[in-house]
Amino acid sequence: MVQTIGTEAPATGTRYGRATSGVIKAKGVHHMAWVTNRMDETVRFYTQVLQFPLVVTLQLPETDPFPGAVWGNLGGAKHYFFDIGNGDRIAFFEFHEQLPPSYAEMGAGNHIAINVETEEDLQAARQRLIENGIPIKHDLDHGFCHSIYFDDPVNGINMEFAVWQAPCTPEEPFLQDWNPTPAALDHLGDKQTKHLLHFAVDGQGGDFDTDPGPNG
């Protein structure tokens, strides 16, 4: 069921919820992203213990391809997604910078992405944000999804609206990491060769090819 958000009158004193032509049609969580310093062990736990299939693998270039979209330096990071059922995903960035020991106790979140069904719904969400004075930080075509990034202006939470562009399922994973972690390679098996795509992860989409190499 598609939920329509933002049609009720705003609370007294708020500057949000202005009359707008944009209507946000949210359909659950697209993904919730965390960060880790231990991607290989993370893959082993989520695939072997929790039995969540690995459905997206990305190797980001050494220079952060979309600085400021979410917090942290994403240069050189792996970005992996796991299918947790019901069309929902969770994701991890592998950060090179050391995380504080209390990181998980602080919530461990990097950003949350809200799912919309169509490109038209994504553009409607964008319009509503703009008309309510919420800046769009980035508009990125990741190849497997199209995303817009913004901040919750009250709490500073990094947020995203996204629409899927590829299945990203156990049967049809979206694999771009040409050198996955050992645990990922063990889990994917022959899917790594069958579904591997080669392209630059730069937020510009583009054509996929089959030439080997880290940069597509």
PyMOL commands that set and color helices and strands:
alter all, ss='L'
color gray80, all
select helices_A, chain A and resi 39-49+104-106+119-131+182-188+191-195
alter helices_A, ss='H'
color red, helices_A
select strands_A, chain A and resi 3-5+24-26+29-36+54-59+78-85+88-94+109-115+138-141+145-151+158-164+174-175
alter strands_A, ss='S'
color yellow, strands_A
deselect
rebuild
show_as cartoon
